[in-house]
Amino acid sequence: MVGLSGEEGARAMQRRNAGGDQRGEVDLNLLGDEYDSVVRIGEGSEGVVYIVTSREAPRKRFAIKAYKTTSKKGVSTAAIREIGLLRDLDHENVVRLHKVHVLDSGIFLACEACSTDLQQVIKHHLGSGRPIPEYTLKSVLWQILRGVDYLHANWVMHRDLKPDNILLDGREGKAKIGDFGLARVFKDSLQPLKSNGVVVTLWYRAPELLLGAQHYTPAVDVWAVGCLFGELLRLRPLFHAEQRPGTKFQVKQMERILNVLGVPRGKSAWSDLPHWKHNTDKIAEYKPPKGKARKIETMVGLDKGSRALSLLRRLLEYDPAKRISAQQALEHEYFRTQPFPGSSFSL
């Protein structure tokens, strides 16, 4: 049983990040009389995350994100962007904002807390040697796609979908998209998207981003969902590429994708993808060497004619213009066969 809740979930997440000071970094008194029992669960580039309990409702838990600040730069743009977006978003498959605390010592973002995340569920099943049950897998994927479809329908790109940003509520059986530090509104944006530099964690980064596209679309989120789907099936990252010092990470990642999906076929396959021909690393000339080529159906354990493989390939289409949308994916025949996906699942 993977689903954890309450103090049990907090202790599990505390063990996951053992080694650092678990107390004392956040003075709860600064946040008023609302919270108690602080437990540090992780740290990212933008802030440190803690789990706290409500003093008014002891069983109610929140995730507090303490944004990092400096005397020179002040509050990061990512903090402002994340707060602005979460205040407007409202969907059962998107993490909900509870409150924002703005203090002299920094900004603290309180969101609903979940018992675990997709990364921990994958690790659990990998360690146990048991695959994720089909109903759970299909329901988690369906709920992620519902959340992504909601974001895209409201002109929001997440731009960093990966297992540890998919939170799972063991009590309600819900998957919720979290961490909007890299998210952007893509309609009438005040700044061009290309000005933000690198987006999406490397193993989940779409080909157009790896090859230096100056303009991209919400299809980058769909590619990441395809990577998540493959990882749910095989319990390991689908496009795992080693990041060794001195190597060209983007190129190695692109080579890994070509090893699994194969090279684009047809005389016009490369020329139809304008962002590929501008790449300076001659990736169009790359051919998977013997021993490196892998068939994706073999990697994920699916039959060639399976509906699941059909959806996976549509999510991982090289050309972003041909890649299936989140809305179209929800209507795919994979979700119309038993076991049907549900709005609630057991971990």
C-alpha positions in Angstrom: 0.0 0.0 0.0 1.7 3.2 -1.2 -1.0 5.8 -0.2 0.1 7.7 2.9 -1.7 10.4 4.8 -1.4 12.6 7.9 1.7 12.1 10.0 2.6 8.9 8.3 3.0 10.7 4.9 4.9 13.5 6.5 7.4 11.0 8.1 7.8 9.2 4.9 8.6 12.4 3.0 10.9 13.4 5.9 12.8 10.1 5.5 13.1 10.7 1.8 15.0 13.9 2.4 16.9 12.8 5.4 20.3 14.4 6.1 19.3 18.0 6.5 18.0 20.0 9.4 14.3 19.1 9.6 13.3 21.9 12.0 14.2 25.5 12.7 14.4 26.8 9.2 10.9 28.2 9.2 9.7 30.1 12.3 6.0 29.3 12.4 5.4 32.2 14.7 6.1 34.5 11.7 3.1 32.9 10.0 0.7 33.7 12.8 -1.2 31.1 14.9 -2.3 29.0 11.9 0.2 26.2 11.7 2.0 23.6 13.8 4.4 20.7 13.3 6.7 21.8 10.6 8.6 19.1 8.6 10.9 19.9 5.8 10.3 17.6 2.7 12.5 19.0 0.0 14.3 21.9 -1.7 14.4 23.2 -5.3 16.0 26.0 -7.2 13.4 28.5 -6.1 12.6 27.5 -2.5 12.3 25.0 0.4 9.1 23.1 0.9 7.7 22.1 4.3 4.6 20.2 5.5 2.6 21.9 8.3 -0.6 21.1 10.1 -3.4 23.5 10.8 -4.0 24.4 14.4 -7.7 25.1 13.7 -8.2 21.7 12.0 -5.4 19.4 13.2 -6.0 16.9 10.4 -5.7 19.5 7.7 -2.2 19.7 6.2 -0.6 22.2 3.9 2.6 22.4 1.9 4.5 25.6 2.6 6.9 26.8 0.0 9.4 29.3 1.4 10.8 31.2 -1.6 14.5 31.9 -1.6 15.3 35.6 -1.6 18.4 37.7 -1.7 19.1 41.2 -0.6 20.1 42.2 -4.2 17.4 40.5 -6.2 14.5 40.4 -3.8 11.6 38.0 -4.6 12.2 35.8 -7.7 10.1 36.3 -10.8 9.2 32.6 -10.5 7.5 33.3 -7.1 5.5 36.1 -8.5 4.5 34.1 -11.6 3.5 31.0 -9.5 1.4 32.9 -7.1 -0.3 34.8 -9.8 -1.2 31.7 -11.7 -2.3 29.6 -8.7 -4.7 32.3 -7.6 -6.6 32.0 -10.8 -6.4 28.2 -11.3 -9.2 26.0 -10.0 -9.3 22.3 -11.0 -9.4 19.1 -9.1 -6.2 17.9 -10.9 -4.3 21.1 -10.2 -2.9 21.8 -6.7 -5.0 24.4 -5.0 -3.6 27.5 -3.3 -4.6 28.1 0.3 -2.9 31.3 1.3 0.1 33.6 0.6 2.1 35.0 3.5 4.1 38.1 2.5 6.6 39.0 5.3 9.8 41.0 5.7 11.6 37.6 5.9 10.2 36.4 2.6 7.2 35.0 0.8 5.5 31.8 1.9 3.1 30.0 -0.3 0.6 27.6 1.4 -1.0 25.0 -0.9 -3.0 21.8 -0.2 -0.7 18.9 0.8 -0.8 15.5 -0.8 0.5 12.3 0.8 3.0 11.4 -1.9 4.0 12.0 -5.5 4.4 10.0 -8.6 8.1 9.6 -8.2 7.6 7.8 -4.9 4.9 5.5 -6.3 7.2 4.6 -9.2 10.1 3.9 -6.8 7.8 1.7 -4.6 6.7 -0.5 -7.5 10.2 -0.7 -8.9 11.5 -1.9 -5.5 8.7 -4.4 -5.1 9.0 -5.8 -8.6 5.3 -5.3 -9.2 3.9 -3.2 -12.0 1.4 -0.4 -11.3 -2.1 -1.9 -11.6 -3.6 -1.1 -15.0 -6.6 0.8 -13.5 -4.4 2.9 -11.3 -2.0 3.7 -14.1 -4.7 4.6 -16.6 -6.6 6.7 -14.0 -3.4 8.6 -13.0 -2.6 9.3 -16.7 -6.2 10.3 -17.4 -6.2 12.8 -14.5 -2.8 14.3 -15.5 -4.2 14.8 -19.0 -7.3 16.4 -17.5 -5.2 18.8 -15.6 -3.0 19.6 -18.6 -6.0 20.1 -20.8 -7.4 22.6 -18.2 -4.2 24.5 -18.1 -3.9 24.7 -21.9 -7.5 25.7 -22.3 -6.7 28.6 -20.0 -3.5 29.6 -21.9 -1.1 28.2 -19.3 1.9 26.0 -20.2 3.4 24.2 -17.2 6.8 23.6 -18.8 8.1 21.2 -16.1 6.0 18.1 -15.9 7.9 15.3 -14.3 7.1 12.6 -11.7 7.9 14.6 -8.6 5.7 17.5 -9.8 2.7 15.2 -10.0 1.3 15.0 -6.5 -1.0 12.2 -5.4 -3.7 12.3 -2.7 -4.0 8.9 -1.3 -7.3 9.7 0.5 -9.2 11.1 -2.4 -7.4 9.1 -5.1 -6.4 12.2 -7.1 -3.5 13.2 -9.2 -2.7 16.9 -9.0 -0.2 18.9 -11.0 2.1 21.0 -8.8 5.1 23.4 -8.9 4.3 26.2 -11.2 7.6 27.9 -10.9 8.3 27.6 -14.6 4.7 27.9 -15.9 3.9 30.7 -18.3 0.8 32.2 -19.8 1.2 31.9 -23.6 -1.5 34.2 -24.8 -0.7 37.9 -25.1 2.5 37.3 -23.1 4.4 40.4 -22.2 7.7 38.7 -22.9 8.6 36.1 -25.7 8.8 32.6 -24.4 12.3 32.2 -25.8 13.5 34.8 -23.3 13.1 32.3 -20.4 16.0 30.1 -21.4 15.9 26.4 -20.7 12.6 24.9 -19.6 11.5 21.3 -18.7 13.8 18.9 -16.9 16.1 17.2 -19.4 14.6 13.6 -19.5 11.1 15.1 -20.2 12.2 17.8 -22.7 10.6 17.7 -26.1 12.8 17.5 -29.3 12.0 21.0 -30.4 13.4 22.3 -27.2 16.5 20.1 -27.3 17.2 21.3 -30.8 17.0 25.0 -30.0 13.6 26.0 -31.2 13.1 29.8 -30.8 9.3 29.3 -30.6 7.4 26.5 -29.0 3.8 25.5 -28.1 1.9 23.7 -25.4 3.0 20.5 -27.2 6.1 20.5 -25.0 3.8 19.6 -22.1 2.2 16.8 -24.1 5.6 15.3 -24.8 6.4 15.4 -21.1 3.1 13.5 -20.4 4.2 10.9 -23.0 7.4 10.5 -21.0 5.4 10.1 -17.8 3.2 7.5 -19.5 6.3 5.5 -20.6 7.8 5.7 -17.1 4.6 4.5 -15.5 4.7 1.5 -17.7 8.4 0.6 -17.3 9.0 2.1 -13.9 12.1 3.8 -15.2 12.6 7.1 -17.2 11.9 6.4 -20.8 14.6 8.6 -22.2 17.3 8.4 -19.5 20.5 9.9 -20.7 23.6 10.3 -18.6 24.7 13.9 -17.9 28.5 13.6 -17.7 30.7 16.7 -17.3 32.1 17.8 -20.6 29.3 16.2 -22.7 26.7 18.0 -24.7 23.6 17.2 -22.6 21.1 18.3 -25.2 22.7 16.2 -28.0 23.0 13.1 -25.8 19.4 13.4 -24.8 18.3 13.7 -28.5 20.4 10.7 -29.4 18.7 8.7 -26.6 15.3 9.7 -28.1 16.4 8.6 -31.6 17.6 5.3 -30.2 14.2 4.5 -28.8 11.8 6.1 -31.3 14.0 5.8 -34.4 14.9 8.5 -36.9 12.2 10.4 -38.8 11.4 8.5 -42.0 10.8 9.8 -45.5 12.7 12.1 -47.8 11.0 15.2 -46.4 10.9 14.1 -42.7 13.7 16.3 -41.6 12.9 19.3 -43.8 9.3 19.3 -42.5 10.7 20.1 -39.0 12.2 23.5 -39.5 13.8 23.7 -36.0 15.8 20.6 -36.7 17.6 21.9 -39.8 19.0 24.8 -37.8 20.7 22.5 -35.3 24.5 22.8 -35.5 25.3 19.3 -34.0 24.4 17.4 -37.2 21.8 15.4 -35.4 20.0 14.8 -38.7 23.0 12.6 -39.7 22.8 10.5 -36.5 22.0 6.8 -36.9 21.5 4.6 -33.8 24.5 2.3 -33.5 24.0 -1.4 -33.1 23.3 -2.3 -29.5 21.8 1.1 -28.8 18.6 0.9 -30.8 15.6 -0.1 -28.7 12.0 -0.7 -29.8 9.7 1.3 -27.6 7.0 -1.4 -27.5 9.6 -3.8 -26.0 10.8 -1.2 -23.5 7.3 -0.6 -22.1 6.0 -4.2 -22.5 3.2 -3.4 -24.9 1.9 -5.3 -28.0 2.4 -3.5 -31.3 -1.3 -3.2 -31.9 -2.2 -2.1 -28.4 -4.3 1.0 -27.8 -1.9 2.0 -25.1 1.1 2.0 -27.5 -1.0 3.9 -30.1 -1.6 6.7 -27.5 2.0 6.7 -26.4 3.3 7.1 -29.9 0.8 10.0 -30.5 2.0 11.7 -27.4 5.7 11.3 -28.5 5.3 12.5 -32.1 8.4 14.3 -33.2 6.6 17.1 -35.0 4.9 19.3 -32.4 2.3 20.3 -35.0 1.3 16.7 -35.4 1.5 15.7 -31.7 -1.8 14.9 -30.1 -3.2 17.6 -27.8 -4.2 16.9 -24.2 -7.9 17.2 -25.2 -7.5 14.8 -28.1 -5.6 12.3 -25.8 -8.5 12.2 -23.4 -10.7 11.1 -26.3 -8.3 8.4 -27.4 -9.7 4.8 -27.6 -7.2 3.7 -24.9 -9.5 5.4 -22.3 -12.6 3.8 -23.9 -11.6 0.2 -23.1 -11.7 -1.6 -19.8 -10.6 -1.0 -17.2 -12.0 2.5 -17.7 -10.2 5.3 -16.0 -11.7 6.8 -12.9 -11.8 10.1 -10.9 -10.5 8.1 -7.9 -7.9 5.4 -7.6 -6.1 3.4 -4.9 -2.3 3.5 -4.5 
